[in-house]
Amino acid sequence: MDAASAGFQRFLVDNNDDADTYGTLIYDKVDFRLPGLLISQRAPHPIISILLGLFFIGCTLFTYQVRFRNNLRLLRESYDLGKGVWESTFTRTFLSALMDGDDATYTVMSNFAIQFLFLGGFQLSYTMTYQILMLVMGVTALGELIRIYLAYRQYDSLRDLVVTYKIRNKKEKMTLDNTNINQYNRAIVDYTPDNVYQNLSRNAAMITVVFLSQAILISFVVFDAMQKTRIKCFETGEKNCPVVGTLGSWLLFILGMLLQNVYLLGPNGGFGKSQQDPGFWLVALLSVKNDAGSSYSWKSVRGLASFGEQNVVIQCSKNDIRIWFRLLVDTIINGFGYRVLFHSLPILLASRPTVRLVVFIAIGVLYIARLDDAHGDQDIRIEEHEPIHYQEDGASAADIIITEGIPIEAHQNNISITLIMNNIYTDEKED
């Protein structure tokens, strides 16, 4: 019975590259030229990787609950949250504390937890684990969209968002001329785009080219990663080594984890904010939520220097398809694609046979991730149009009334906190 079982296992190994990735049988079939070399030794057992992952999950849960409580405390100290805190603000604060990498300890612990679990999974079943990785990254990207939706449904316009921030912020509220919020009829928000998808000074052709380039390159990375169940041994060159089955490959995976944390905590990795930037997309979607629409304007230097700066304005109508399209491609690339690419880095390094290729892969993956990080000429201004109201007896052109009022201004970076706030106008109506 034992002989039959062993024979069946050997049949699986010979006919299925994904069977027994840890290398109980695959490793023993490799003819090492230097079997005593440290990097040629068998990798630690998968249970060790999984236990390390569970340990870091415990550390992550501890740091998370500390962050969550601190966030709620800081919110109550700095902001007047209004009604429905536990029904709405609590939920959005929970998601914010879970997804935003604004705490170094939490960021490192959560990344180690995920990667060690994936490492154990890759040692047991490579293909299935990589499929699970892509599924988890897709769910995470969807979670960011849920954050945007939960806040989006709170507000009727961009004005509501900015006024809510000014009134609920205890420091900002003291600087307002008076507390009559009905005097504000529109908002003006300045922002600095973080990538071409947020940058309306980049036209549809550029957006399409960048999107296709990144999508194709990410697809190549995924295809390459899916083919790497058996590799050449690191620096020794033997064929049919199990990926993360030797100590050399296993240590390269750990190196990839360290590089991930360096990137996440560094100035170029967007530390402190999500790659999808839900705060910006909330502002952008609200700018085209009302009937009047909005305009995006910026100053651009074109042609010879003698022409000087040119004022450029783009008009956006209600629910403008261009804004929604940019959100879609940004979610595909910076939501799903970036996460798959980023979390594939350790396994891509683990499957390289030479130091030179390890360096090339590390640089290449980070290059693809930053391919769309092209900033605009200057800050871009979003300006809501004057709201349109109609007489009760009809909606003809002659019946249109333009509401008199003043705009309220803010910078997008300052008002991202409104992702977890309730609309001040809703509270006023309930009163």
Secondary structure as UniProt FT lines:
FT   HELIX           2..15
FT   TURN            17..22
FT   TURN            24..25
FT   HELIX           26..29
FT   TURN            35..36
FT   HELIX           38..40
FT   HELIX           46..78
FT   HELIX           85..89
FT   HELIX           90..99
FT   HELIX           104..124
FT   HELIX           126..152
FT   TURN            153..154
FT   HELIX           158..168
FT   HELIX           170..175
FT   HELIX           181..183
FT   STRAND          184..191
FT   TURN            196..198
FT   TURN            200..201
FT   HELIX           204..226
FT   STRAND          230..231
FT   TURN            234..236
FT   STRAND          241..242
FT   TURN            243..245
FT   HELIX           247..265
FT   HELIX           267..269
FT   TURN            270..272
FT   TURN            275..276
FT   HELIX           278..287
FT   TURN            288..289
FT   TURN            291..292
FT   STRAND          294..301
FT   HELIX           305..307
FT   STRAND          309..316
FT   TURN            318..319
FT   HELIX           321..330
FT   HELIX           331..337
FT   HELIX           338..350
FT   HELIX           355..369
FT   TURN            370..372
FT   STRAND          380..384
FT   STRAND          388..390
FT   TURN            392..393
FT   HELIX           397..399
FT   STRAND          400..402
FT   STRAND          406..411
FT   HELIX           412..414
FT   HELIX           416..420
FT   HELIX           424..430
//
